[in-house]
């Protein structure tokens, strides 16, 4: 199965009690595009960073949680972050820190092996 297939499977399983979105992170350039000798050239380039932060999880969203007896039936959205790795995939220091911080703040952070 390709990477996107794993993400979709995890998102579908999670949809019973919440929502997860794909969180692509990275850097790109934008500017004025020109063709010089049939080669695309970007002039006046500007860097664009996208996604949350370096190390943020592959899938982010929320999990519905029922709370206190006084609020029975009320649901709250708890921030959820899922880092998806193959069995041999390594979790970076930044990714582990992100998961740790989500859990420390009361969210749900986890690493899922596929």
N, C-alpha and C positions, 0 to 999 in steps of 0.2 A: 504494500500500500504506500502511496506517496504521502509526503508530509501533510499536504492539505486534507487528505482523507482522514488522517489521525485527528487533526484539529476538528473537522466536521463531526466525527464520531463522538469525541469528547463533548463538543458543544451540544449535540443532540441528547446525549445522556444527561447533561446538566440542565437541559431545558425543562425538566419536570419540576424543578424548584428554583430556577433562576435563569440568568442570561449571561453568556460569555461572548465577548467580541475578540476578533483577531487584532493583536496589537503589534503591528510592524514597526520596527524602529530602524533608524539609519540616517544617512546624510545624502543629500542630492544637491545638484546645482541647477539654478534657473538663471535665465538671462535672455538676451536677444539672440535668436538662432539665425545663422547664416550658412549658406552652402558655399564653400570655397573648393573648387576643383572636385565637385561632387562629394565632398566630405562635410559633414555637419559640424559646425563650430559654434560654440556659445560665447558671445562677447558680453562684457560687463557682467560676469558671473557673480551670483550671490549664493551663499551656502544656505540650505534649508535643512534643518534637523526635524525629523518627524518621529512620532510615537511618543511615549512618555519619557523615560530617562534610560540611560544605558543600564542594562541589567533588568529592566522591567520585564515581566512575564509575557509569554507568547499569547496567553488568553487572559483577558481581564473582564470583570463585570460584577455581578452581585448574586448572592444567594438569599432567598427569602427565608426568614427565621421568625418563628412565633415567639413572643416574649412574655414576660411576667404574668402571673395569674390575673392581676387587675386589668391586663390588656389582652386577655384571651381573644383570639380571633384576629387580632391586629398583627400585621406582618411588617417587618423592617427589612431593608435591603442592606446586607452585609457585604462590604467590598471583598471580592474574590479574585485571586491571581493564581493561575496555573501555568507552571513552566513545563513544557512537553519535551521529553528527552527519549532517545532510543535507549536500549539496555546498556549500550556502551558509551552513550553521550555523557560528556562531562558538564557539570554545572559550574559556571564561572563564579568567581568571588562576588562580582556585582549582582549576579542573579540570586545567589544564596542570601546576600544582604537584603535584597528587595523582599524576598520571601520572609525572612526573619522579621523585617520591619512591619510587613503587613500583619503577621501573626501577633507581634508585640502590641500593635495598635488595636487589636480586637477583630481584625479581619480574618479571612480564611486564605492562607497561602500554602501551596503544596507543589511538589514535583511529581509529575505523572510519567511513568515509564511505559513506552509502547513497543 
